Amino acid sequence: MDAELLNRPVVVARRRRHNNSSKLANRFKQIGWSLGANNSTEAYQKINEYADLDSAVLGWFLAGYVKEEIRLTACRKLAEFIY
């Protein structure tokens, strides 16, 4: 790659952000925080609300294709991964 391209301010800032372990450590918690959750239990509840098959967000896409048990397990695992 061209050295001039790699040293552009936007590229340098992105590289610093992706190499900053303190920012990376919280990148998934940002998802939970943006939902208003502070722990895995709260995150599970919030994610479950968004992944409700009756919701306009995912319902039309997943209805009839995903069993309730699978949806709940996926919500729980995502919450555990975040926190």
Secondary structure in CASP SS format (residue, H / E / C, confidence):
PFRMAT SS
TARGET T0000
AUTHOR 0000-0000-0000
METHOD secondary structure of the structure
MODEL  1
M C 1.00
D C 1.00
A H 1.00
E H 1.00
L H 1.00
L H 1.00
N C 1.00
R C 1.00
P H 1.00
V H 1.00
V H 1.00
V H 1.00
A H 1.00
R H 1.00
R H 1.00
R H 1.00
R H 1.00
H H 1.00
N C 1.00
N C 1.00
S H 1.00
S H 1.00
K H 1.00
L H 1.00
A H 1.00
N C 1.00
R C 1.00
F C 1.00
K H 1.00
Q H 1.00
I H 1.00
G H 1.00
W H 1.00
S H 1.00
L H 1.00
G C 1.00
A C 1.00
N C 1.00
N C 1.00
S H 1.00
T H 1.00
E H 1.00
A H 1.00
Y H 1.00
Q H 1.00
K H 1.00
I H 1.00
N H 1.00
E H 1.00
Y H 1.00
A C 1.00
D C 1.00
L C 1.00
D C 1.00
S C 1.00
A C 1.00
V C 1.00
L C 1.00
G H 1.00
W H 1.00
F H 1.00
L H 1.00
A C 1.00
G C 1.00
Y C 1.00
V C 1.00
K C 1.00
E H 1.00
E H 1.00
I H 1.00
R H 1.00
L H 1.00
T H 1.00
A H 1.00
C H 1.00
R H 1.00
K H 1.00
L H 1.00
A H 1.00
E H 1.00
F H 1.00
I H 1.00
Y C 1.00
END
